[in-house]
């Protein structure tokens, strides 16, 4: 039994998300929620929101409780990069890359 939650086009680099998801990969859901709640990164709020969505999907589809769930798979991929310009001295323009990412989280039973 697996339940999945995806969030696309997050306005944050995948590298910043990976710093957080590497800490919660493979953990029980309750333990991961506690860890995410006290992390000082904004990426932790994004991952926590996605984890709540995956728990709700598991509860709705299979009727399981969060105590029996574990994060079985979690990864962040790069998405589109927005190219913007920044004005500089003497009429010059520097390019600015605004990177985005996709986050996928899968929870499953601990029995496996």
C-alpha positions as CSV (number, residue, x, y, z in Angstrom):
1,X,0.0,0.0,0.0
2,X,1.5,3.3,-1.1
3,X,0.2,6.9,-1.2
4,X,1.9,9.6,-3.1
5,X,1.9,13.4,-3.0
6,X,3.5,15.7,-5.5
7,X,4.1,19.4,-5.5
8,X,5.4,21.0,-8.7
9,X,7.1,24.3,-9.6
10,X,8.2,25.2,-6.0
11,X,10.0,28.5,-6.1
12,X,13.1,27.1,-4.4
13,X,16.1,25.2,-5.7
14,X,16.2,21.5,-5.5
15,X,19.5,21.7,-3.6
16,X,17.8,23.5,-0.7
17,X,15.0,20.9,-0.6
18,X,17.4,18.0,-0.7
19,X,19.1,19.4,2.5
20,X,15.9,18.8,4.3
21,X,14.6,15.6,2.6
22,X,17.8,13.7,3.2
23,X,17.2,14.0,7.0
24,X,13.6,12.5,6.9
25,X,14.1,9.8,4.3
26,X,13.1,6.4,5.6
27,X,11.7,7.7,8.9
28,X,8.3,7.0,10.5
29,X,5.7,9.7,9.7
30,X,5.3,10.9,13.2
31,X,9.1,11.2,13.7
32,X,9.5,13.0,10.4
33,X,6.7,15.5,11.3
34,X,8.4,16.3,14.6
35,X,11.8,16.8,12.9
36,X,10.3,19.1,10.2
37,X,8.4,21.2,12.7
38,X,11.7,22.2,14.4
39,X,13.9,22.6,11.4
40,X,14.9,26.3,10.8
41,X,14.6,26.1,7.0
42,X,11.8,27.3,4.8
43,X,12.1,24.1,2.8
44,X,11.0,22.2,5.9
45,X,7.6,23.9,5.7
46,X,7.2,22.9,2.1
47,X,8.1,19.2,2.9
48,X,5.8,19.2,5.9
49,X,2.9,20.4,3.8
50,X,3.6,17.7,1.2
51,X,3.9,15.1,4.0
52,X,0.5,16.1,5.3
53,X,-1.0,15.7,1.8
54,X,0.5,12.2,1.5
55,X,-0.9,11.2,4.9
56,X,-4.4,12.5,3.9
57,X,-4.2,10.5,0.6
58,X,-3.3,7.3,2.5
59,X,-6.1,7.9,5.0
60,X,-8.6,8.5,2.2
61,X,-7.6,5.7,-0.1
62,X,-6.7,2.9,2.3
63,X,-8.1,4.0,5.7
64,X,-4.8,3.7,7.5
65,X,-3.6,5.7,10.5
66,X,-0.4,7.9,10.4
67,X,1.2,5.7,13.1
68,X,1.6,2.8,10.7
69,X,3.1,4.9,7.9
70,X,6.7,5.4,6.9
71,X,8.3,7.6,4.3
72,X,9.4,5.1,1.7
73,X,10.5,7.4,-1.1
74,X,11.2,11.1,-1.3
75,X,13.0,13.1,-3.9
76,X,13.4,16.6,-5.4
77,X,13.9,17.2,-9.1
78,X,14.8,20.4,-10.9
79,X,12.0,22.1,-12.8
80,X,12.1,25.1,-15.2
81,X,14.5,28.0,-14.6
82,X,13.2,31.5,-15.1
83,X,15.7,33.8,-16.6
84,X,15.5,37.4,-15.3
85,X,17.7,40.5,-15.6
86,X,19.3,42.6,-13.0
87,X,20.3,46.2,-13.8
88,X,23.9,47.1,-13.0
89,X,26.1,50.2,-13.3
90,X,26.6,52.0,-16.6
91,X,23.6,50.5,-18.3
92,X,24.7,46.9,-18.0
93,X,22.4,44.0,-17.4
94,X,23.4,40.8,-15.5
95,X,21.4,37.7,-15.9
96,X,19.6,36.2,-12.9
97,X,18.4,32.5,-12.8
98,X,15.3,31.8,-10.7
99,X,15.3,28.1,-10.2
100,X,12.3,26.0,-9.3
101,X,11.8,22.3,-8.4
102,X,9.4,19.4,-8.1
103,X,8.9,17.4,-4.9
104,X,7.6,13.8,-4.7
105,X,6.8,12.0,-1.5
106,X,5.6,8.4,-1.1
107,X,4.4,6.9,2.2
108,X,3.8,3.2,2.7
109,X,3.1,0.7,5.5
110,X,5.9,-0.1,7.9
111,X,5.1,-3.8,7.5
112,X,7.2,-4.1,4.2
